[in-house]
Amino acid sequence: MIPIFPFFLFLLALQSNLIQLVKGDNLFIGCGFEVVNYEMIFTTDYSSVCYTMCKSHSYTYYTHKAAMGQCVCYIYPPPAAEYMPGGPEDCNGQLQYNIIKSNWNFQKCYKSPRSYMEEIPSDSFKACMDGCAPHQIAIARPTGIFPGQTNCVCCGEDELDGMEETECDLEKYYVFSHTPTPVPTTKRSQRSLAIAQRQAFNPPGPY
C-alpha cells in the first residue's frame, strides 16, 4: 500500500511539472483590432476549442472572437500596427493574439528599454523570439511602421531591473522569457545559429 502523504506530494510535483510543460504554449502576444489574413475560420463559443482545432491543423496563430463566437487560425502574424491596449484574457473588448506553440512565457510590458539596448527590426513577435533563442529575454515592440514592423531586443533577465512597467499597447515593450537555447560550440552549429538569427531578423517575407 502506498503511503498517502508521500503519494500526495508526488501528485503535486507531477502537476507542477505538467503546468510548466504547457505554460509556454498558447502564448499571449497582444491585443488588437482585427485579423484580416487567416487560413481557417469556424464557429465555437469556446477559446479552448479554438486553440485545440488550430493546433491540430498545424497553424501558427489563433484568435477567438468571443463576441461573434468565431475562431480564426492563421499562419502569418497579426499586423503590428493593429495592436491595442490590453493584457492576457483582458483585451478590453478587442481581439487577443496568440502563438499556438512556443517555449517562451509572457511576463509583462514596459514603457521603454534600458538606454544601451539596441532595437533590431523584425516583422513579428515570433521572429523576435526565434532570434533571441540563446538569450533569457526577448523584448518585442509593435510599431506603426509600414507594413507592421516589430522591433526586438535580446537580453538577460537581470537587465530588466529599473525598467518601468506599463499597460501593453502599440509601441510598448512586451517581455518574454524562456530557458535559453545552449550556444553551439562547433563551427557548423554556430553557422546554423547565425543563419537562423539572420532569417529571424531579416526574413524574406511575411513570417
FIVO-768862 format. One record per residue: x, y, z of N, C-alpha, C, O, CB in turn; residue number from 0. Coordinates in steps of 0.02 Angstrom, whole numbers. Glycine has a CB too. Example, Ala and Ser with C-alpha at 12.3 -4.5 7.8 and 13.67 -1.06 7.14 Angstrom:
# FIVO-768862
(node (660 -284 390) (615 -225 390) (660 -165 390) (712 -166 423) (565 -224 452) 0)
(node (642 -112 354) (684 -53 357) (645 2 394) (670 57 402) (704 -30 286) 1)
***
This chain:
# FIVO-768862
(node (42 -60 0) (0 0 0) (44 63 0) (92 67 39) (-48 0 62) 0)
(node (28 111 -44) (68 172 -49) (48 220 7) (-11 235 14) (60 205 -118) 1)
(node (96 245 47) (80 294 99) (46 355 67) (67 379 15) (143 316 137) 2)
(node (-7 380 100) (-48 432 71) (-10 498 63) (-14 530 11) (-110 444 113) 3)
(node (26 519 115) (58 585 113) (113 589 60) (112 636 20) (88 601 182) 4)
(node (160 541 58) (210 545 4) (179 541 -65) (202 574 -112) (260 488 12) 5)
(node (126 502 -73) (93 497 -138) (61 563 -157) (61 583 -215) (41 440 -137) 6)
(node (33 598 -107) (3 663 -119) (56 713 -142) (44 753 -188) (-31 689 -55) 7)
(node (115 710 -111) (169 755 -131) (191 739 -203) (207 784 -241) (228 748 -83) 8)
(node (191 674 -219) (210 654 -287) (161 683 -338) (181 707 -391) (211 577 -292) 9)
(node (96 681 -322) (45 708 -367) (54 783 -376) (47 809 -431) (-25 693 -341) 10)
(node (69 818 -322) (80 891 -326) (140 906 -371) (138 952 -412) (91 921 -257) 11)
(node (194 868 -362) (253 878 -403) (239 864 -476) (262 901 -520) (311 834 -379) 12)
(node (201 811 -489) (184 794 -558) (141 849 -589) (152 868 -647) (147 727 -560) 13)
(node (93 873 -551) (50 927 -576) (91 990 -592) (80 1022 -642) (-5 944 -525) 14)
(node (138 1006 -547) (180 1064 -558) (221 1058 -621) (228 1105 -660) (226 1075 -498) 15)
(node (249 998 -633) (289 987 -693) (246 992 -756) (269 1020 -806) (322 918 -690) 16)
(node (185 967 -753) (141 971 -811) (124 1043 -827) (121 1062 -885) (78 930 -799) 17)
(node (111 1082 -774) (96 1153 -784) (154 1188 -818) (144 1229 -863) (80 1187 -717) 18)
(node (216 1172 -796) (274 1203 -827) (281 1183 -900) (303 1223 -941) (337 1185 -788) 19)
(node (264 1121 -916) (271 1097 -984) (225 1133 -1032) (243 1146 -1089) (259 1023 -987) 20)
(node (164 1149 -1010) (116 1179 -1056) (114 1255 -1050) (78 1289 -1087) (47 1151 -1043) 21)
(node (152 1282 -1004) (147 1354 -990) (163 1397 -1051) (131 1448 -1063) (193 1372 -933) 22)
(node (214 1376 -1090) (235 1417 -1147) (187 1414 -1205) (180 1463 -1242) (302 1396 -1169) 23)
(node (154 1356 -1216) (106 1351 -1271) (47 1398 -1259) (34 1420 -1203) (82 1278 -1280) 24)
(node (9 1412 -1314) (-48 1457 -1308) (-25 1524 -1282) (-52 1551 -1233) (-102 1426 -1262) 25)
(node (26 1552 -1315) (62 1611 -1290) (28 1676 -1310) (20 1689 -1370) (133 1610 -1314) 26)
(node (10 1717 -1262) (-17 1784 -1274) (37 1828 -1305) (93 1832 -1280) (-43 1815 -1208) 27)
(node (20 1860 -1361) (67 1908 -1392) (35 1976 -1404) (61 2016 -1443) (95 1880 -1457) 28)
(node (-21 1989 -1372) (-50 2055 -1377) (-124 2055 -1395) (-154 2003 -1410) (-13 2094 -1428) 29)
(node (-152 2115 -1393) (-222 2126 -1411) (-224 2172 -1473) (-180 2213 -1483) (-262 2158 -1352) 30)
(node (-276 2163 -1513) (-279 2204 -1573) (-349 2213 -1600) (-397 2186 -1574) (-236 2175 -1626) 31)
(node (-353 2251 -1654) (-417 2271 -1682) (-448 2217 -1726) (-509 2206 -1724) (-409 2334 -1722) 32)
(node (-407 2182 -1766) (-435 2136 -1814) (-383 2086 -1838) (-323 2097 -1832) (-465 2174 -1874) 33)
(node (-408 2031 -1865) (-366 1983 -1901) (-392 1980 -1973) (-448 1956 -1985) (-367 1911 -1867) 34)
(node (-353 2005 -2019) (-376 2011 -2089) (-358 1949 -2129) (-400 1922 -2165) (-346 2073 -2122) 35)
(node (-297 1926 -2121) (-274 1868 -2160) (-275 1805 -2117) (-238 1800 -2068) (-202 1881 -2187) 36)
(node (-316 1758 -2136) (-320 1695 -2098) (-334 1638 -2147) (-358 1648 -2202) (-375 1699 -2043) 37)
(node (-318 1578 -2124) (-325 1518 -2166) (-387 1477 -2150) (-413 1442 -2194) (-264 1475 -2159) 38)
(node (-411 1481 -2089) (-470 1442 -2071) (-513 1481 -2021) (-487 1514 -1977) (-449 1373 -2040) 39)
(node (-578 1476 -2029) (-625 1508 -1983) (-683 1460 -1970) (-708 1428 -2016) (-650 1577 -2011) 40)
(node (-703 1456 -1907) (-761 1413 -1891) (-795 1441 -1829) (-769 1485 -1795) (-738 1339 -1881) 41)
(node (-853 1414 -1814) (-894 1438 -1758) (-883 1397 -1696) (-886 1336 -1697) (-967 1438 -1777) 42)
(node (-869 1431 -1640) (-866 1399 -1575) (-870 1452 -1521) (-845 1508 -1529) (-800 1357 -1567) 43)
(node (-901 1435 -1466) (-906 1482 -1410) (-848 1475 -1362) (-843 1512 -1313) (-971 1471 -1372) 44)
(node (-804 1427 -1375) (-752 1411 -1326) (-681 1424 -1354) (-663 1399 -1407) (-758 1338 -1305) 45)
(node (-643 1463 -1317) (-574 1477 -1336) (-532 1414 -1337) (-487 1407 -1379) (-544 1529 -1289) 46)
(node (-546 1369 -1290) (-506 1307 -1286) (-516 1264 -1348) (-468 1233 -1372) (-526 1266 -1223) 47)
(node (-577 1263 -1375) (-590 1226 -1437) (-554 1259 -1495) (-526 1225 -1538) (-667 1222 -1451) 48)
(node (-554 1325 -1495) (-520 1363 -1548) (-445 1345 -1548) (-416 1330 -1600) (-529 1439 -1537) 49)
(node (-415 1347 -1490) (-344 1332 -1483) (-329 1260 -1506) (-282 1249 -1544) (-321 1341 -1410) 50)
(node (-369 1213 -1483) (-357 1142 -1499) (-364 1129 -1574) (-323 1092 -1603) (-405 1098 -1461) 51)
(node (-414 1157 -1605) (-425 1146 -1676) (-370 1177 -1719) (-345 1146 -1765) (-493 1174 -1698) 52)
(node (-351 1238 -1702) (-298 1271 -1741) (-232 1234 -1732) (-192 1229 -1779) (-291 1345 -1719) 53)
(node (-220 1210 -1672) (-158 1172 -1659) (-158 1106 -1697) (-106 1087 -1725) (-151 1158 -1584) 54)
(node (-214 1072 -1700) (-218 1007 -1734) (-208 1014 -1809) (-188 966 -1843) (-285 974 -1720) 55)
(node (-221 1074 -1836) (-210 1087 -1907) (-143 1121 -1921) (-130 1144 -1977) (-267 1129 -1935) 56)
(node (-101 1125 -1870) (-32 1149 -1877) (-27 1222 -1898) (19 1242 -1934) (5 1107 -1927) 57)
(node (-75 1263 -1876) (-69 1335 -1888) (-23 1366 -1835) (-8 1335 -1784) (-138 1369 -1887) 58)
(node (-1 1426 -1848) (47 1459 -1803) (12 1502 -1751) (34 1506 -1694) (95 1502 -1843) 59)
(node (-43 1534 -1771) (-79 1581 -1727) (-153 1564 -1724) (-180 1531 -1769) (-69 1653 -1751) 60)
(node (-185 1587 -1671) (-259 1583 -1669) (-286 1642 -1630) (-253 1671 -1587) (-282 1516 -1637) 61)
(node (-347 1660 -1646) (-384 1712 -1610) (-457 1689 -1604) (-488 1669 -1653) (-379 1781 -1647) 62)
(node (-483 1694 -1544) (-553 1677 -1532) (-593 1741 -1526) (-581 1781 -1481) (-561 1633 -1468) 63)
(node (-640 1750 -1572) (-683 1809 -1570) (-745 1792 -1528) (-795 1769 -1554) (-704 1832 -1643) 64)
(node (-739 1804 -1463) (-791 1782 -1416) (-859 1813 -1432) (-910 1779 -1429) (-771 1799 -1345) 65)
(node (-860 1877 -1448) (-924 1912 -1460) (-961 1883 -1520) (-1023 1885 -1522) (-911 1986 -1471) 66)
(node (-924 1857 -1568) (-955 1830 -1629) (-958 1753 -1627) (-987 1722 -1671) (-916 1853 -1690) 67)
(node (-926 1723 -1576) (-925 1650 -1573) (-886 1620 -1630) (-904 1567 -1657) (-994 1623 -1573) 68)
(node (-831 1653 -1650) (-792 1630 -1707) (-719 1617 -1686) (-693 1648 -1640) (-794 1680 -1764) 69)
(node (-688 1571 -1721) (-618 1556 -1712) (-582 1565 -1779) (-607 1542 -1830) (-607 1484 -1684) 70)
(node (-525 1598 -1778) (-485 1605 -1838) (-416 1577 -1825) (-385 1590 -1774) (-481 1679 -1862) 71)
(node (-392 1537 -1873) (-325 1508 -1870) (-284 1538 -1926) (-310 1547 -1982) (-327 1429 -1875) 72)
(node (-222 1555 -1913) (-183 1587 -1966) (-109 1572 -1960) (-84 1551 -1907) (-194 1663 -1963) 73)
(node (-74 1582 -2015) (-2 1567 -2020) (40 1630 -2011) (89 1630 -1975) (14 1535 -2088) 74)
(node (19 1684 -2043) (58 1746 -2040) (38 1787 -1979) (-19 1784 -1957) (48 1786 -2104) 75)
(node (85 1825 -1951) (72 1861 -1889) (22 1918 -1898) (15 1945 -1953) (136 1889 -1861) 76)
(node (-12 1937 -1844) (-57 1995 -1848) (-16 2058 -1859) (40 2063 -1834) (-99 2002 -1782) 77)
(node (-42 2107 -1897) (-5 2168 -1911) (11 2206 -1847) (-32 2217 -1805) (-45 2213 -1959) 78)
(node (73 2227 -1840) (94 2262 -1780) (54 2326 -1769) (39 2345 -1713) (168 2278 -1783) 79)
(node (37 2360 -1824) (2 2424 -1819) (-69 2417 -1792) (-100 2467 -1773) (0 2458 -1886) 80)
(node (-95 2355 -1789) (-163 2344 -1765) (-166 2336 -1689) (-220 2328 -1660) (-192 2282 -1798) 81)
(node (-109 2338 -1655) (-107 2324 -1583) (-145 2377 -1543) (-142 2437 -1558) (-35 2319 -1559) 82)
(node (-180 2353 -1491) (-221 2396 -1448) (-204 2381 -1375) (-170 2331 -1361) (-297 2384 -1462) 83)
(node (-227 2423 -1328) (-212 2411 -1257) (-244 2346 -1231) (-298 2327 -1254) (-236 2469 -1215) 84)
(node (-211 2313 -1184) (-239 2254 -1153) (-187 2202 -1135) (-131 2203 -1160) (-291 2224 -1197) 85)
(node (-208 2155 -1092) (-164 2101 -1071) (-196 2034 -1080) (-251 2029 -1109) (-144 2111 -998) 86)
(node (-164 1980 -1057) (-191 1913 -1066) (-261 1906 -1036) (-273 1921 -978) (-145 1862 -1033) 87)
(node (-308 1882 -1077) (-378 1873 -1057) (-410 1938 -1034) (-461 1937 -999) (-383 1822 -1002) 88)
(node (-382 1995 -1055) (-409 2060 -1034) (-394 2111 -1090) (-356 2158 -1080) (-379 2083 -966) 89)
(node (-426 2100 -1147) (-412 2142 -1206) (-462 2199 -1215) (-465 2229 -1269) (-411 2099 -1267) 90)
(node (-501 2213 -1165) (-547 2270 -1167) (-595 2268 -1227) (-609 2320 -1258) (-507 2335 -1168) 91)
(node (-619 2209 -1242) (-665 2202 -1298) (-632 2193 -1366) (-666 2180 -1415) (-709 2261 -1300) 92)
(node (-566 2199 -1368) (-530 2188 -1430) (-512 2113 -1437) (-532 2073 -1395) (-466 2232 -1433) 93)
(node (-475 2096 -1488) (-457 2026 -1500) (-390 2010 -1468) (-345 2053 -1464) (-454 2012 -1575) 94)
(node (-382 1949 -1445) (-319 1927 -1417) (-281 1885 -1468) (-309 1838 -1496) (-329 1887 -1351) 95)
(node (-218 1903 -1479) (-175 1866 -1525) (-135 1814 -1485) (-110 1829 -1431) (-127 1914 -1564) 96)
(node (-129 1754 -1512) (-94 1700 -1476) (-51 1659 -1524) (-72 1643 -1580) (-145 1654 -1441) 97)
(node (9 1643 -1502) (50 1593 -1537) (32 1525 -1509) (28 1516 -1448) (128 1607 -1529) 98)
(node (19 1477 -1552) (-6 1412 -1530) (48 1371 -1494) (35 1343 -1441) (-32 1372 -1589) 99)
(node (108 1367 -1522) (161 1327 -1492) (222 1371 -1480) (246 1405 -1526) (179 1267 -1537) 100)
(node (248 1370 -1419) (306 1411 -1403) (337 1386 -1338) (303 1358 -1296) (287 1485 -1397) 101)
(node (402 1396 -1330) (434 1381 -1267) (449 1445 -1228) (489 1444 -1180) (498 1341 -1278) 102)
(node (418 1500 -1248) (425 1563 -1214) (365 1576 -1168) (311 1548 -1179) (433 1621 -1264) 103)
(node (375 1618 -1118) (321 1638 -1072) (316 1714 -1071) (367 1749 -1066) (334 1610 -1001) 104)
(node (256 1740 -1074) (246 1812 -1070) (255 1835 -998) (229 1803 -952) (176 1833 -1097) 105)
(node (291 1890 -988) (300 1918 -921) (256 1979 -910) (206 1976 -873) (373 1935 -909) 106)
(node (274 2034 -942) (238 2097 -934) (261 2146 -987) (303 2130 -1029) (248 2127 -862) 107)
(node (233 2206 -986) (253 2258 -1034) (287 2316 -997) (273 2330 -939) (192 2283 -1073) 108)
(node (331 2348 -1033) (368 2405 -1005) (362 2466 -1051) (348 2460 -1111) (443 2386 -995) 109)
(node (374 2525 -1022) (370 2587 -1060) (427 2594 -1109) (418 2615 -1166) (368 2646 -1013) 110)
(node (487 2577 -1086) (546 2586 -1129) (602 2540 -1105) (601 2518 -1047) (570 2660 -1128) 111)
(node (649 2525 -1149) (705 2482 -1129) (760 2522 -1095) (754 2583 -1088) (733 2445 -1190) 112)
(node (813 2489 -1075) (871 2524 -1048) (904 2563 -1105) (898 2544 -1163) (922 2474 -1016) 113)
(node (937 2617 -1088) (964 2663 -1139) (1014 2631 -1186) (1021 2652 -1243) (996 2722 -1105) 114)
(node (1049 2580 -1162) (1101 2549 -1204) (1074 2493 -1248) (1110 2467 -1291) (1156 2522 -1160) 115)
(node (1011 2474 -1239) (983 2418 -1277) (970 2439 -1349) (940 2491 -1362) (919 2393 -1244) 116)
(node (992 2397 -1395) (983 2411 -1467) (922 2373 -1493) (916 2312 -1485) (1046 2391 -1507) 117)
(node (876 2409 -1524) (817 2379 -1554) (832 2357 -1625) (854 2396 -1667) (757 2428 -1552) 118)
(node (819 2293 -1639) (831 2265 -1705) (764 2255 -1741) (719 2224 -1713) (870 2197 -1700) 119)
(node (756 2282 -1801) (693 2273 -1837) (681 2199 -1854) (726 2164 -1877) (692 2315 -1901) 120)
(node (620 2177 -1844) (598 2111 -1867) (526 2120 -1892) (502 2177 -1895) (603 2056 -1810) 121)
(node (493 2066 -1909) (425 2077 -1934) (372 2041 -1892) (314 2036 -1914) (420 2054 -2005) 122)
(node (391 2014 -1834) (340 1983 -1791) (369 1968 -1723) (429 1967 -1713) (313 1919 -1824) 123)
(node (324 1956 -1675) (345 1934 -1609) (382 1867 -1613) (432 1857 -1579) (284 1929 -1562) 124)
(node (356 1823 -1655) (387 1757 -1661) (457 1762 -1689) (503 1727 -1667) (344 1711 -1705) 125)
(node (466 1804 -1738) (533 1814 -1767) (581 1840 -1713) (638 1820 -1710) (530 1863 -1826) 126)
(node (556 1885 -1672) (597 1913 -1617) (618 1857 -1569) (676 1852 -1551) (558 1968 -1579) 127)
(node (570 1816 -1549) (586 1762 -1502) (633 1710 -1533) (678 1685 -1500) (522 1728 -1478) 128)
(node (622 1695 -1597) (667 1648 -1631) (738 1675 -1632) (786 1638 -1620) (642 1634 -1702) 129)
(node (745 1739 -1646) (812 1769 -1650) (845 1775 -1582) (906 1778 -1578) (807 1836 -1681) 130)
(node (805 1778 -1529) (832 1785 -1461) (840 1718 -1426) (850 1716 -1365) (786 1829 -1420) 131)
(node (837 1663 -1462) (840 1596 -1432) (898 1585 -1383) (888 1553 -1332) (844 1545 -1486) 132)
(node (958 1611 -1396) (1014 1600 -1349) (1009 1643 -1286) (1051 1636 -1241) (1080 1613 -1383) 133)
(node (960 1687 -1282) (954 1734 -1226) (895 1716 -1181) (850 1680 -1202) (947 1806 -1252) 134)
(node (897 1741 -1120) (841 1730 -1073) (779 1769 -1093) (723 1746 -1084) (862 1748 -1003) 135)
(node (790 1830 -1118) (735 1877 -1129) (731 1900 -1201) (781 1914 -1233) (743 1937 -1083) 136)
(node (669 1903 -1226) (655 1934 -1291) (605 1991 -1278) (554 1980 -1245) (626 1882 -1343) 137)
(node (621 2050 -1302) (576 2107 -1294) (552 2128 -1363) (592 2145 -1407) (613 2167 -1258) 138)
(node (487 2127 -1374) (458 2144 -1439) (417 2208 -1433) (377 2215 -1387) (414 2086 -1465) 139)
(node (428 2253 -1480) (389 2316 -1481) (352 2322 -1548) (384 2333 -1599) (435 2377 -1470) 140)
(node (285 2315 -1547) (247 2325 -1609) (247 2400 -1627) (232 2442 -1585) (175 2298 -1602) 141)
(node (263 2415 -1689) (266 2485 -1710) (215 2498 -1765) (185 2452 -1793) (337 2503 -1736) 142)
(node (206 2562 -1780) (161 2581 -1834) (197 2588 -1900) (168 2611 -1949) (127 2646 -1817) 143)
(node (261 2568 -1902) (300 2573 -1964) (275 2522 -2015) (271 2463 -2000) (375 2562 -1949) 144)
(node (258 2545 -2074) (232 2502 -2127) (285 2451 -2147) (344 2468 -2151) (209 2543 -2189) 145)
(node (266 2387 -2159) (198 2359 -2158) (180 2325 -2092) (135 2283 -2091) (191 2309 -2214) 146)
(node (213 2343 -2039) (198 2312 -1974) (261 2289 -1939) (265 2232 -1916) (150 2254 -1983) 147)
(node (310 2333 -1936) (375 2314 -1908) (371 2304 -1833) (339 2343 -1797) (427 2367 -1925) 148)
(node (403 2251 -1810) (410 2237 -1738) (483 2242 -1720) (524 2205 -1746) (381 2166 -1719) 149)
(node (500 2289 -1677) (569 2295 -1655) (584 2245 -1600) (539 2225 -1562) (584 2367 -1632) 150)
(node (647 2225 -1594) (665 2170 -1549) (728 2186 -1510) (775 2215 -1537) (673 2106 -1588) 151)
(node (729 2165 -1447) (788 2170 -1405) (799 2102 -1371) (751 2073 -1345) (781 2227 -1351) 152)
(node (859 2076 -1373) (877 2015 -1337) (921 2034 -1278) (967 2074 -1285) (914 1964 -1385) 153)
(node (908 2005 -1220) (948 2022 -1162) (942 1969 -1107) (908 1919 -1116) (927 2091 -1134) 154)
(node (974 1981 -1051) (969 1938 -993) (916 1964 -945) (898 2023 -948) (1036 1932 -958) 155)
(node (891 1921 -902) (837 1940 -857) (858 1995 -808) (816 2038 -791) (813 1880 -818) 156)
(node (920 1996 -787) (943 2047 -740) (943 2116 -771) (944 2166 -735) (1012 2030 -714) 157)
(node (942 2120 -838) (943 2185 -871) (875 2219 -871) (869 2276 -893) (967 2176 -943) 158)
(node (824 2185 -846) (758 2216 -842) (752 2261 -781) (704 2300 -775) (704 2162 -840) 159)
(node (799 2255 -735) (797 2296 -674) (796 2370 -691) (836 2394 -732) (858 2280 -628) 160)
(node (751 2407 -660) (747 2478 -671) (699 2499 -726) (686 2558 -734) (814 2504 -686) 161)
(node (674 2451 -765) (626 2468 -818) (556 2476 -788) (538 2439 -742) (626 2413 -873) 162)
(node (518 2524 -813) (453 2541 -784) (397 2502 -819) (390 2504 -880) (440 2616 -791) 163)
(node (358 2466 -779) (303 2426 -806) (246 2471 -829) (235 2525 -801) (277 2377 -752) 164)
(node (210 2448 -881) (153 2486 -907) (103 2439 -939) (116 2379 -945) (177 2540 -957) 165)
(node (46 2466 -960) (-4 2425 -995) (22 2409 -1065) (53 2451 -1098) (-72 2462 -999) 166)
(node (9 2349 -1087) (30 2329 -1155) (-10 2367 -1207) (-70 2379 -1199) (21 2252 -1164) 167)
(node (24 2387 -1261) (-9 2427 -1313) (40 2434 -1372) (96 2411 -1369) (-31 2497 -1286) 168)
(node (17 2466 -1425) (60 2483 -1480) (118 2526 -1455) (108 2571 -1413) (20 2521 -1536) 169)
(node (178 2513 -1479) (238 2549 -1461) (263 2535 -1390) (310 2568 -1367) (227 2623 -1469) 170)
(node (233 2487 -1356) (258 2467 -1290) (302 2406 -1297) (305 2375 -1350) (199 2453 -1241) 171)
(node (336 2388 -1244) (387 2335 -1246) (362 2272 -1210) (356 2271 -1149) (453 2360 -1215) 172)
(node (346 2221 -1249) (320 2157 -1223) (379 2112 -1207) (422 2098 -1249) (272 2123 -1276) 173)
(node (382 2089 -1145) (439 2049 -1122) (419 1975 -1116) (369 1958 -1085) (465 2075 -1054) 174)
(node (461 1933 -1146) (451 1860 -1144) (515 1828 -1117) (571 1851 -1131) (433 1832 -1214) 175)
(node (507 1774 -1079) (565 1739 -1051) (562 1665 -1068) (509 1637 -1081) (568 1749 -975) 176)
(node (621 1633 -1067) (624 1560 -1076) (693 1537 -1053) (736 1577 -1035) (611 1540 -1150) 177)
(node (702 1471 -1053) (767 1443 -1040) (807 1447 -1104) (787 1417 -1154) (763 1369 -1013) 178)
(node (863 1483 -1105) (899 1494 -1167) (922 1430 -1201) (939 1381 -1168) (959 1538 -1154) 179)
(node (921 1431 -1267) (949 1376 -1306) (1025 1378 -1298) (1055 1431 -1308) (928 1381 -1381) 180)
(node (1056 1322 -1281) (1129 1323 -1271) (1165 1349 -1333) (1148 1332 -1390) (1154 1252 -1255) 181)
(node (1215 1391 -1322) (1255 1418 -1377) (1298 1362 -1406) (1335 1330 -1369) (1299 1478 -1354) 182)
(node (1293 1349 -1470) (1332 1294 -1500) (1407 1308 -1498) (1429 1365 -1499) (1310 1283 -1572) 183)
(node (1445 1254 -1495) (1518 1261 -1491) (1553 1244 -1556) (1608 1269 -1569) (1544 1216 -1436) 184)
(node (1523 1202 -1597) (1555 1184 -1661) (1543 1239 -1712) (1493 1275 -1709) (1529 1116 -1687) 185)
(node (1589 1245 -1760) (1583 1296 -1811) (1520 1286 -1853) (1486 1334 -1872) (1644 1296 -1856) 186)
(node (1504 1224 -1867) (1444 1210 -1907) (1381 1231 -1871) (1336 1260 -1901) (1441 1135 -1925) 187)
(node (1378 1216 -1806) (1319 1235 -1766) (1315 1310 -1758) (1260 1338 -1760) (1321 1201 -1698) 188)
(node (1372 1342 -1750) (1372 1415 -1743) (1348 1448 -1808) (1312 1498 -1806) (1443 1440 -1726) 189)
(node (1368 1419 -1864) (1345 1445 -1928) (1269 1437 -1936) (1235 1481 -1960) (1381 1410 -1987) 190)
(node (1244 1379 -1914) (1172 1366 -1917) (1134 1416 -1875) (1081 1441 -1896) (1156 1295 -1894) 191)
(node (1160 1432 -1815) (1128 1481 -1772) (1129 1550 -1804) (1079 1586 -1801) (1162 1483 -1703) 192)
(node (1185 1568 -1834) (1191 1633 -1866) (1141 1640 -1923) (1111 1693 -1932) (1262 1644 -1892) 193)
(node (1132 1586 -1962) (1084 1587 -2017) (1013 1594 -1990) (973 1632 -2017) (1090 1523 -2059) 194)
(node (998 1557 -1936) (931 1561 -1906) (916 1631 -1881) (861 1656 -1890) (925 1510 -1849) 195)
(node (965 1663 -1850) (955 1731 -1824) (947 1781 -1881) (907 1827 -1877) (1013 1751 -1779) 196)
(node (986 1771 -1934) (980 1816 -1992) (911 1811 -2024) (882 1861 -2044) (1035 1801 -2044) 197)
(node (885 1750 -2028) (819 1740 -2056) (765 1769 -2010) (714 1795 -2034) (805 1666 -2067) 198)
(node (776 1766 -1945) (727 1792 -1897) (723 1868 -1901) (669 1896 -1900) (744 1770 -1826) 199)
(node (781 1901 -1905) (782 1973 -1903) (779 2005 -1973) (766 2065 -1979) (843 1997 -1868) 200)
(node (791 1965 -2025) (787 1990 -2093) (750 1940 -2137) (778 1915 -2186) (857 2005 -2122) 201)
(node (688 1924 -2120) (651 1873 -2158) (635 1897 -2228) (627 1957 -2239) (586 1854 -2122) 202)
(node (631 1850 -2277) (618 1870 -2346) (547 1892 -2359) (533 1924 -2409) (634 1813 -2391) 203)
(node (501 1875 -2313) (431 1893 -2324) (392 1886 -2260) (423 1883 -2206) (399 1849 -2379) 204)
(node (325 1883 -2263) (285 1876 -2202) (307 1816 -2161) (320 1762 -2189) (211 1870 -2218) 205)
(node (312 1825 -2096) (339 1772 -2053) (283 1737 -2016) (296 1691 -1978) (389 1800 -2003) 206)
***
